[in-house]
Amino acid sequence: TFRCAEGGITIAVTAKNAYRLYLDGEMLLHGPARTAHGYARVDEIPLEGLAPDVLHHIAVEVVVYGDTYNGYSNECTLEAGLLALEVTQNGRVLCATGCDDWQVCRLNARLPRTERTSHSRTCCEVFDLRAPQPDWQHGVHPDFVPAETCADPVYLKRHSPLPLMEEHLIRKRIAFGSCRIDENIVLEPSFWNRE
């Protein structure tokens, strides 16, 4: 959480695997940009028009943090998970990972070990909607001990444009794929969706 005065805010964030960044419950960004082993691309998001002297909640959902995902956590560089974030205003740090006011929790509704289609593919996300889901995007969650990072990457500024996160409806559908379903085939449930 942080409070700000009038003026622009900048959020700088990077991770070693897929993340979603939220501000006051609204998703701002999905990343990270890919890079090589030992490097991390930093996304910088300028924010204007935030209400001053109001407590703002920033939250980041990371697919893997610290421990590895079936032997590795990054899609292509085999490095341990990492999250680094800093909120600044006019050069003053308002909030950052590594500070005492930053909290970490494990989202029990999302299963930690899910199927991978192959190496260098994004992790599948499977959620158990019956599990308790506290309002972690607004700071309501059980605390969890954060993992120590074993290496500090070289941070690179991202130069490609960020996505606008705008919804565009399909104007005209030209064609779509199809498949045939054989109702007589019986498949055993996979390990992550058994009762």
Buried (B, 14 or more C-beta within 10 A) or exposed (E): BBBBEEEEBBBBBBBBBBBBBBBBEEEBBBBBBEBEEEBBBBBBBEBEEBEEEEEBBBBBBBBBBBEEBEEBBBBEBEBBBBBBBBBBBEEEEBBBBEEEEBBBBBBBBBBBEBEBEEEEEEBEEBEEEEEEBBEBBBBEBEEEEBBEBEEEBEEBEBEEEBEEEEEEEEEEEEEEEEEEEEEEEEEEEEEEEEE
